[in-house]
Amino acid sequence: MRVILQRVSEASVKVDEETVGSITEPGILALVGITHEDDEATVEKLAQKTWQLRILEDEKSCSDVNAPILAVSQFTLYGDPKKGRRPSWSKAAPGNISEPLYNHYVEHLRSLGAKVETGVFGADMKVSLVNDGPFTLILDSEHL
């Protein structure tokens, strides 16, 4: 599992020009990618890390200040551009595997107390953000 965390002052996601999720105060935009080896335990570990990582202003975490999280599924985090000019997507788990795990990530964050907004899984989404810092981290289950 890979999660790109971006500290934002605001962020939103649109599908067909309609806003489906947004945060209007400082928080985290989490871009979430799932691979074949991921399971619920992995998802819960990364959700916990997302919630408690001290990357907001004054070294606070979302859990410290009840900051919102916008979680957006993004299979392209597992794109592999090594061969040719077209990336391979073979490391990204298919939707029937990744969608339930993405949903579990969101629900686990909520169970921890997070205010979570989302995009629409598998949709063509337009994500807007104001990156605060800028500050971006990559969480990868292979390195935890």
Backbone torsions as a table, in degrees:
resi	resn	phi	psi	omega
1	MET	NA	139.1	174.9
2	ARG	-125.9	136.5	175.9
3	VAL	-131.5	122.4	173.9
4	ILE	-94.2	119.0	179.6
5	LEU	-104.2	126.1	176.5
6	GLN	-122.5	124.1	175.6
7	ARG	-73.6	126.6	-175.4
8	VAL	-129.9	153.9	170.9
9	SER	-91.2	-21.4	172.3
10	GLU	-166.3	157.1	178.7
11	ALA	-161.0	152.9	177.6
12	SER	-151.9	161.7	176.8
13	VAL	-135.7	134.1	180.0
14	LYS	-118.2	146.8	171.1
15	VAL	-128.7	125.6	-177.9
16	ASP	51.8	44.2	177.2
17	GLU	66.0	11.2	176.4
18	GLU	-110.0	129.4	177.4
19	THR	-69.9	122.5	-179.0
20	VAL	-107.7	-16.4	178.0
21	GLY	-159.8	140.5	177.4
22	SER	-159.1	153.1	169.4
23	ILE	-126.6	136.3	-173.7
24	THR	-116.3	15.4	177.8
25	GLU	-138.5	166.2	-179.4
26	PRO	-54.8	135.7	-179.7
27	GLY	-173.7	-147.9	-174.4
28	ILE	-129.0	134.5	165.9
29	LEU	-98.2	122.2	-179.6
30	ALA	-113.7	113.6	173.9
31	LEU	-93.3	123.3	-166.9
32	VAL	-117.2	122.5	176.3
33	GLY	-119.9	138.9	-176.9
34	ILE	-117.1	137.9	175.3
35	THR	-116.2	176.6	-171.6
36	HIS	-62.2	-33.0	-175.3
37	GLU	-83.1	-6.5	-174.9
38	ASP	-70.9	150.8	177.6
39	ASP	-144.9	-179.6	-177.0
40	GLU	-61.8	-35.9	179.4
41	ALA	-64.0	-41.8	177.6
42	THR	-62.9	-46.1	-179.4
43	VAL	-59.5	-45.0	-179.2
44	GLU	-64.3	-38.5	179.1
45	LYS	-63.4	-44.7	-180.0
46	LEU	-73.0	-31.6	174.7
47	ALA	-64.8	-44.8	177.5
48	GLN	-59.4	-44.6	179.4
49	LYS	-62.9	-43.3	177.5
50	THR	-57.3	-46.2	-175.6
51	TRP	-68.9	-33.5	-172.0
52	GLN	-107.5	-5.3	-178.4
53	LEU	-67.9	128.7	-175.2
54	ARG	-86.3	80.8	-177.6
55	ILE	-123.1	2.9	176.9
56	LEU	-86.9	177.8	-179.5
57	GLU	-53.8	142.6	180.0
58	ASP	61.3	30.1	179.0
59	GLU	55.6	40.2	176.2
60	LYS	-97.4	157.6	175.3
61	SER	-105.2	168.6	174.3
62	CYS	-58.3	-38.7	-180.0
63	SER	-66.9	-30.8	179.6
64	ASP	-67.4	-38.9	-171.9
65	VAL	-120.2	11.2	-179.4
66	ASN	53.6	43.4	179.7
67	ALA	-76.6	145.7	-178.5
68	PRO	-77.2	160.7	178.1
69	ILE	-129.8	132.3	171.5
70	LEU	-106.5	112.7	-177.6
71	ALA	-103.6	125.8	-177.1
72	VAL	-128.4	125.9	177.5
73	SER	-69.8	141.7	-178.6
74	GLN	-152.4	92.6	-178.4
75	PHE	-64.5	-22.3	-177.0
76	THR	-67.1	-10.2	175.5
77	LEU	-63.3	-19.1	176.8
78	TYR	-106.3	20.2	173.8
79	GLY	-69.0	140.0	-179.5
80	ASP	-119.9	108.2	-176.3
81	PRO	-93.0	15.8	-173.0
82	LYS	-62.9	-40.2	-175.4
83	LYS	-107.8	133.3	173.5
84	GLY	66.6	-157.2	-177.0
85	ARG	-108.3	-4.3	179.4
86	ARG	-115.0	125.2	179.4
87	PRO	-63.6	149.9	172.2
88	SER	-91.6	140.8	179.1
89	TRP	-109.4	15.5	-172.9
90	SER	-65.9	-22.5	179.2
91	LYS	-82.1	-14.4	177.2
92	ALA	-80.6	133.0	178.1
93	ALA	-69.2	144.6	177.9
94	PRO	-66.7	162.1	-175.8
95	GLY	-54.5	-37.3	-178.4
96	ASN	-67.0	-19.0	175.4
97	ILE	-97.7	-45.5	-172.6
98	SER	-76.0	-33.8	-177.9
99	GLU	-62.4	-47.7	177.7
100	PRO	-62.4	-34.2	179.6
101	LEU	-73.2	-38.4	174.0
102	TYR	-60.6	-47.0	178.5
103	ASN	-60.5	-36.8	178.4
104	HIS	-66.7	-38.1	175.7
105	TYR	-57.7	-49.2	179.9
106	VAL	-62.1	-47.8	-178.3
107	GLU	-66.0	-35.4	178.0
108	HIS	-67.8	-41.1	174.6
109	LEU	-56.8	-45.5	179.5
110	ARG	-63.0	-38.0	179.3
111	SER	-66.6	-23.6	177.2
112	LEU	-82.4	-9.8	179.1
113	GLY	111.5	3.8	-176.7
114	ALA	-76.0	144.5	167.9
115	LYS	-88.3	112.8	-174.5
116	VAL	-121.4	128.0	169.7
117	GLU	-105.3	157.6	-177.6
118	THR	-138.2	166.1	167.0
119	GLY	-89.7	-158.7	177.6
120	VAL	-117.1	117.7	-176.5
121	PHE	-55.0	130.0	174.9
122	GLY	79.3	-4.4	-178.7
123	ALA	-82.6	160.9	170.5
124	ASP	-80.3	106.2	-173.1
125	MET	-110.2	148.3	173.1
126	LYS	-111.6	112.6	-177.0
127	VAL	-103.4	129.1	176.2
128	SER	-119.2	143.1	179.3
129	LEU	-155.3	155.8	167.9
130	VAL	-113.6	103.8	-177.3
131	ASN	-74.2	123.6	-176.7
132	ASP	-92.7	109.5	178.9
133	GLY	136.2	-70.4	-6.3
134	PRO	-66.8	151.1	-177.4
135	PHE	-140.0	113.6	-178.1
136	THR	-136.7	132.9	176.8
137	LEU	-128.3	151.3	175.2
138	ILE	-111.4	121.1	171.3
139	LEU	-99.7	129.4	179.3
140	ASP	-133.3	126.2	-176.8
141	SER	-60.8	-22.7	177.3
142	GLU	-67.8	-20.8	-175.5
143	HIS	-109.6	9.7	179.8
144	LEU	-99.0	NA	NA
